Every structure is written in C-alpha cells, then in structure tokens.
Amino acid sequence: MSRRGGGGRRPDSCSDQPAQAPAPSFQRGGGEAAGPPGRGHQGQRGGTGGGSHSGSGAAPSSSHAASTSTAQAPSSPSVSASAPSSSSVSTLVDETEQKLTLAAPAAATLPPSSSQAMRLPVRPGLGTVGRKCVVRANHFMVQLAERDIHHYDVSITPEVTSKKINRQIISQLINLYRLTHLGERMPAYDGMKSIYTAGPLPFESKEFIITLPDSDPRPSSSTRPRRERQFRVVIRLASKPDLYTLQQFLLRRHFEAPYEVIQVLDVVLRAAPSEKHTVVGRSFFSTDLGPMGQLGDGVEYWRGYFQSLRPTQMGLSLNIDVSACSFYEPILVTEFVQKYCRDLSHPLSDEVRLKVEEALKGIKVVLTHVEYNRSYKITGISSQPMSQLMFIDDNGTRMSVIQYFLEKSNIALQFTSLPAVLAGSEARPIYLPMELSRIVAGQRYTKRFNERQVTALLRATCQRPREREENIRMMTRANAYNDDTLVNREFGIQVADVLTLVDARILPAPMLKYHESGREASVNPGFGQWNMINKKMFNGGRVEVWTCVNFSTDLDPDVPFQFCQGLVDVCNSKGMVFNPRPVIPISSSNPNQIEKALVDVHNRTTQQGKQLQLLIIILPDDKGSYGRIKRVCETELGIVSQCCQPKQASKLSMQYFENVALKINVKVGGRNTVLVDAVQKRIPLVTDRPTIIFGADVTHPQRGEDSSPSIAAVVASMDWPEVTKYRGLVSAQARHEEIIQDLYKSIQDPQRGLVHGGMIRELLIAFNRSTNRKPESIIFYRDGVSEGQFSQVLLHEMNAIRLACASLEEGYAPPVTFVVVQKRHHTRLFPADHNRRDLTDRSGNILPGTVFDTHICHPTEFDFYLNSHAGIQGTSRPTHYHVLYDENRFSADDFQVLTNNLFPPAYYAHLAAFRARYYIEDETSAGGSTGGSRSTADRNLAIRPLPVIKDNVKDVMFYC
C-alpha cells in the first residue's frame, strides 16, 4: 500500500536518479538568464540551588570538599569563461537585500508601511479549483472593544529571574494599590518587564516598595524571627499601543502587522492561566487539565493546551489546541533509581550510576524528614556508597553521613549501599540521602526520550478527530475567557465559544503514471492511498551485483534465503531487472561484529572485481544498530543498503515485499511512478521551461544532545520535466542555527584564485548534467522556519541562491519562488459533519487534498493550508505554506495544485538530514545527557564535520 505523507508520498514511493552524461557548460544568455530575471520581479518580507549547609543535609567543611564525579569549498567542474569576478558577485548581497526589502509587488497598490518593512508577496487572488466543502478549525474569533491601551516598563530591584516570583511581587502591588495609586486599573503583567493597562495610570513614573515573605521556609523562632524580602518596583510609561492600527491592518488598509498591539492582547488572555498552570512556551499544563500518565523511567505526562492570538482574514482569532508535556514524577529518589536498578541493596554499577546521575542532574528535591520544604538542586551523585562517605562537620568532627543522620535526626538510613545525592557547591557539597529526598512536582523533563517513552507518549496523546475536537471545546469552555474580569471587563475582549467554520476545497488527486506493460498504466489515487496491484514501476532499476547479510539470531536459518528469493521475484514482477543470484552467498553474521561483517562483504565483492550495487541487511533483534550500519555503508564503504526488520522479514508478506521493492527501486536509480501532467507537460510554470525544485530543511539536536551540531539538508529534482528524482546533500553547522550556512560559499585558493562552492551550486551543476539543460526557473520549498525568522532566513538564503547562480555564469539569475513549509503549528481541521462519508477518510479525518486560503489565513499575504495526505493515526495536521518571494508569479490555483501534486521535496530534505544525524550521534544511547538551557558558548563549540558520503551513494536517493 502506498500513501501520501508529509505533504506528498512517503519514502516507499520516492524515486531516484541514475548517473548521467557530463554536463555542458552554462552558456551566457539563453532562456531568461541574460536579462532581468523571469516573468516577475516583485520583491516582497533557575532554580534555587542547594546553597550552604542548613542542618538538614550532611555537609563537609570547605577544606574537605568531596570530589564529584565545515569542509573546504569544492572546485567546480568546467563552466563558462564568463564566470563573474568576486567584486561583481559581492554586489549581489546589497542588491538582493534592497530588492527583498524595498521593492513593491508589481501591479499592486500596497497600503502604507514603514520603510524598513519586509514586504512579502500579496495574495494573488483566492483559489477556485476543487470540490467545495466546509471544515471546522480550532480557531475562536475574538472581538475587541475600544480601549486606550498603555504600556509601562517595570523594573524590579533586586533583579528576579523567576517569573513566578515576579508575578507574586506585582500581584502584591496590585492588591495593595489598585484602588489608590493605580487609579482602579487592573494591569496585565507579562511576568518580565512590561505591564499593560486599558487606560492611563495616574502617573507617568512611580516607585513602590513591596515586601514578600522570606524564601527560607524554615519556621521562625525566638532566635531567628521571620524575615521579609523587600523589592523596589519602578513603573514608567513606555508607549501607547494603538488599537486603531490593528483594526486598519485587519481591514487590509495597513501593510505592517502591529505586533506590539497583538502582544498586549495576548498577555491579557494569558494572564489568568499563567497564574494557575505551569507555563511551557505558549502552552499551559496542569494535573487539573486532564488525565496524567506514566512514560517510564520516572517520567510522567500532564495534559494541557496551547494558546496563541493570530491576525486572520476574519479578524483576530485565538488558536487553541490540546497538548501534553513530560514532567518528572514527584517520587522519592530511591523510587526513581529503582526504575533503572531494581535491587537497591547492592552498590550501583558504574554504568547504572552514570545513567542515574545524568537523569537526575539539574532537578530539585526536598527532604521528607523536615517540616519545611526547602528545595535543593542536584549537581550529581557521589561516586562512593553512603556507607563509605565521611566528612568533617562545622565543629571539626570527622563523621560518616550515616552517623550524622542518626545523631541529628534520629534516622537510621536503610539504603546505605546507594550513593548520596549531591547538592550545594563544589567547594561545599551537601550530601542528601536518596531515601529522604523527594523530587519536586511540576519540573519539566527536558532530556532526551528513549524509544519506550516516545511510544508511550504518542500512544497516550493520539486522538481521533472527533475526540480531539471535543477536548478542544471542553478546554475552551473551562477557560471561561468571557467571565474573566481582566479579559472581559477591563480590556473589553470577547472570545467566541465555537470553532470557526472555514470554506475549503478538495483538490483533485494527481493522476499517476506507471509502466505501459502493467495492467493499470495509470491510477487516480482515492483517499490519498493506492497499491501496486496490476502495476509496474515507471522506470525499473537494474540490480546485477547484490547480496544479503543477516544479523538476527532469532530467525530460522532458511528465512534469509526465502526472504531474498521472494523479494527478488517481486522486484522483477514489478518491472525491475534483478539478478536472482547474489554475487556472494547470503550469510548470517554476529550482531556484535557489524562493522567487521560489512567490511568483509565489501572486500569479498571487490576481490571479484565487482562493485556492489545493493546490500540487503536483516537487522539485529536488538534496536540501536541502524545508524551505525548506515554510517559504515554510506560514508566508509560506498554501499547502497536496504535494511529490513527481522520480524517483518520472517512473515514473507507480499505487501512487505512490495513496499521494500519500491524503496530499492529508487535507491538503484529507478522511478516508481511519475505525474501524468508532468509527462504530458501540463504543469504551468514548471514543465513549460526547465525548472529545478529544491527542498531544504535544518534539523537540530534532540534535547539532551549537547555536543551535536545542527544539520542542514538540501535536495533538488534531477529529472525535469517529471520532477520525481531528488539528489540530496547535507552539511553540519552551528547548533540551533536555522539559516543554512552552506548554500553558497567561496574561498580564496593560492593557486586557483576564487573558488566557488556550496550545495545550491553543486545541485545546479548536477541538474545540468542530468537533463542537459540549465534551470530557467527555481522553486525553493524551505521547511522549518518560524514566522519570527522569515526576514532573516529569506534575506540570507535568497542571497545565497543568487550568488550560486551568478558564480556559474555572469548574469545568470533565473526567477525564484521561495516558500516556507510549516508543519509545527497548532491549526487542526475537522469535518464540519463527522457523519458525512464523502467528506472524511476512513480514520474520520478531512480528505486528502483539502486546501483553503480564506478565513483564518493571513489578512494580505500569500499563504494557504493544505492537507495532502491521508490520516493514519490521530488527527491529520495540515501543512501551512507561506510564499515569501515569487518572481515566477504563480496564481493561487497553480501553486496550490502543484504543491498538492508534487512528491514532497521538503520531506525528502528532512529524511536526508535525519539520515546524516545517524552518522555523528550514538543511536545506542538510551538518552539522558544534560538538557535544559544552553549558553552562547555552547552554540560556538567547534562544529563536528559530517563524514563524507561516497559519490556512488550520493548519486541515488539513499535517504529513502
């Protein structure tokens, strides 16, 4: 069974490119390269630490502190002698920035905006293609009353980093002075530096002195009376955000979104839940917001909801979605350790001790044997068991930790073979017994999940559309925005209590072309899925030299042979030319000697004077070896491989054979299917001239992977006009850097002079070689960019595209369409009528091909939501496309239909980046290196370069 996925087809239906003839040089002129580009030239947009010894833990004196334990740019092939000088190339930087920033869309009268605004393309009309339908979106419309909004800066001295304490201070101030100094105003506070009011305060600047109880929770006594902390709070008028500018923007009479005004309203709507719930980003979580559950290893999940205020064509809307987040279980540390080691009567092994230390480091605990709840931040665990820990107390007496707790607290510790929890400073550590330390509730788990935890969270939060929609309704009703005094009475905000109905369309499914020799030469996919019955691959690849190695010890000895025979038979029946005889006998190898076995297979094949085209690998029974296999095969040996799970291989299933055959075909240069419209050159602005389609993505390290870089991947179509084969390149860059650094680069070589390189340039040359044409048009799908990064990413990456083109030939500047692909958003779509079978798929989701560019889209810019795949589990997430630059002058219909029909280039880029991460990260890690916030220094660590992918692997879609 084949399915549409991630904006297009899943990798089991992707395809790839065989080696082509050498590329002709990029000649000057021709097409649209010599003059102004293209058809259109519009330029468009802490926690409290352990502190010192307090009598509740065992602390040695300070004199007895315990010890705790980018590559060089490649030279280009021969290109035209008219390649530009470095000075002419460098001028493109300023020209591109000026064009993107200042140029107005052609034939469009824009409303006023500031001279510094990044102008994105205006919507070129609304789409009309497709069968009309109505869907429900989890957006709740917001109505505003006239209010005179004022913004005040807040300064708190001494400075406080905790938003929770900041809110306590301002809440105390409001309680004391609302009716007097605040002129009966009820301010909205953002927890940091800003207060907003729905009218002026009776002053422009005023100082207040606010007292809060001492943070030391120990009870007061005659010798130590309760102290109070004193704060100086200064409130000064900063600005007067004007609701009128927001109204004009929503009415399309002003170009620039007044984000300051929207932020004020957002703070107002978030004020009450920020007081009641745990805040994580733009979401709120609490044990009161739904059932909790365990994820394993001392981690649990809480239910919650996401909330964001957005400007739309219908006005302001409040986007609300249900969500879940992971937290540490509030259990004793001994119970936590028991998740890793059941027997607590013996010392922990070094391996378990390190795992436990990494899992516990940075979290807060409280002691259970004292009346007050002072928290301690864990800095590590001792290398010695408690029974061996000695220290010198404040009186200079040498004593054991066990003796200390017996004498001071009359507690006989039970788990003396366990290490102690370390808190305090390195110079003055504090020893806390695990059995007396309880993990503080409500601490977010920010470290890497293991596979069991990921599975448990997905299983717990997967909700069918009808259930998710009802949960969103219940959450919105429970929030009762219109009953909130600050929201409704003070600021005059009203929130609708029903999901928004949106006019949508269901685009026709693309007609797919298969080989003429099959009983079905073409197919019109229904409900976003289809199969290979009665069909043959459009281009079947050839596999002459292959073999198989089995690393599973549970399989019957005959299974690898039976599996390969069945797989080869299916490949041949579907149109491939697959030699039934392996080049060397199928073998089984020790799963503990994977690299040795792979090298041996490679050497034995090479000794026969043959290049291995394909290695079929049956994976070991234990997980964790896939990444190592791919790294060795693709970067060390130059082997294209197909990995199979032993459980699936043993079934000898025809459907599994077909799915694997589709993957193999694209890895050896074949194409499974192509678009009928592409073959017949009926795709506007794509098949009428040589067009290259790029997909680009940056994947960042998983939480807890502190030493890993971010990885950028770019893929590009190589088979115009069919646009189904995508060559992929990858590059490492600074961690958490979103802008792709290696799109274009140049170095000054002492012998060769200025040498140009970069991924865009390399892919343009590869396209030229593959098609014998140079691209006359570029479409660039860029995944993973948030709205706040639009301007930065567009300016940098468009400039890199321009420089890469100009480096090939002076004046070469094909028109570019640059579109951001966003999947990490919280807009969800539901059928207006869950019982209409003609409007839902079998999982109850909206149908594949559902698209809309009305109602809840941007008021003026060129964006749309598209659900191009069938729902498999849970609720489908539509992909949001936002066109940031469009020199090709697409109509709404042309671009929406093209995007729905394409094999998903941005998804291919994601797969390539994900594959490259396997090359540098230890997949066998069970998770648990340090997480949490990262300093600037972390971002500037030396970038670990990626191993170089062998050329024969790079020539095919190895990442599928």
Sequence and secondary structure as in RCSB ss.txt:
>XXXX:A:sequence
MSRRGGGGRRPDSCSDQPAQAPAPSFQRGGGEAAGPPGRGHQGQRGGTGGGSHSGSGAAPSSSHAASTSTAQAPS
SPSVSASAPSSSSVSTLVDETEQKLTLAAPAAATLPPSSSQAMRLPVRPGLGTVGRKCVVRANHFMVQLAERDIH
HYDVSITPEVTSKKINRQIISQLINLYRLTHLGERMPAYDGMKSIYTAGPLPFESKEFIITLPDSDPRPSSSTRP
RRERQFRVVIRLASKPDLYTLQQFLLRRHFEAPYEVIQVLDVVLRAAPSEKHTVVGRSFFSTDLGPMGQLGDGVE
YWRGYFQSLRPTQMGLSLNIDVSACSFYEPILVTEFVQKYCRDLSHPLSDEVRLKVEEALKGIKVVLTHVEYNRS
YKITGISSQPMSQLMFIDDNGTRMSVIQYFLEKSNIALQFTSLPAVLAGSEARPIYLPMELSRIVAGQRYTKRFN
ERQVTALLRATCQRPREREENIRMMTRANAYNDDTLVNREFGIQVADVLTLVDARILPAPMLKYHESGREASVNP
GFGQWNMINKKMFNGGRVEVWTCVNFSTDLDPDVPFQFCQGLVDVCNSKGMVFNPRPVIPISSSNPNQIEKALVD
VHNRTTQQGKQLQLLIIILPDDKGSYGRIKRVCETELGIVSQCCQPKQASKLSMQYFENVALKINVKVGGRNTVL
VDAVQKRIPLVTDRPTIIFGADVTHPQRGEDSSPSIAAVVASMDWPEVTKYRGLVSAQARHEEIIQDLYKSIQDP
QRGLVHGGMIRELLIAFNRSTNRKPESIIFYRDGVSEGQFSQVLLHEMNAIRLACASLEEGYAPPVTFVVVQKRH
HTRLFPADHNRRDLTDRSGNILPGTVFDTHICHPTEFDFYLNSHAGIQGTSRPTHYHVLYDENRFSADDFQVLTN
NLFPPAYYAHLAAFRARYYIEDETSAGGSTGGSRSTADRNLAIRPLPVIKDNVKDVMFYC
>XXXX:A:secstr
 EEEETTEE GGG B            SSSTTSSSS SS            S  SSSB   GGG           
     TT   HHHHHHHHHHHHHHHHH   TT       TT     B       SEEEEEEESEEEEEE     E
EEEEEEES    HHHHHHHHHHHHHHHTTTTTTT   EE SSSEEEESS  S SEEEEEEEEE S  S   SSS 
  EEEEEEEEEEEE   HHHHHHHHTTS SS  HHHHHHHHHHHHHHHHHHSEEETTEEE TTSS  EEEETTEE
EEEEEEEEEEEETTEEEEEEEEEEEEEE   BHHHHHHTT S  SS   HHHHHHHHHHHTT EEEETTSSS  E
EE  EEEEEEGGG EEE TTS EEEHHHHHHHHH    S TTSEEEEEE SSSEEEE GGGEEE TT B  S   
HHHHHHHHHHH   HHHHHHHHHHHHHHH GGG IIIIIIT EEE SS EEEEEEE     EE  TTSS SEE  
BTTEE  TT   SB  EE SEEEEE  SSS TTHHHHHHHHHHHHHHHTT EE SS SS  EE  GGGHHHHHHH
HHHHHHHTT    EEEEE  SSSS HHHHHHIIIIII   EEEE HHHHTTT HHHHHHHHHHHHHHTT BS EE
HHHHTT STTTTSS EEEEEEEEE   TT TT  EEEEEEEE STTT  BEEEEEEEESTT  S TTSSEEEEET
TTEEEEE HHHHHHHHHHHHHSS  SEEEEEEES  GGGHHHHHHHHHHHHHHHHHHHSTT    EEEEEEE SS
   EEESSTT TTSB TTS B TTEEE SSSS SSB EEEEE S   SS    EEEEEEEESS   HHHHHHHHH
HS  HHHHHHHHHHHHHHHHS TT  S S  S   HHHHTS         HHHHTTTTT 
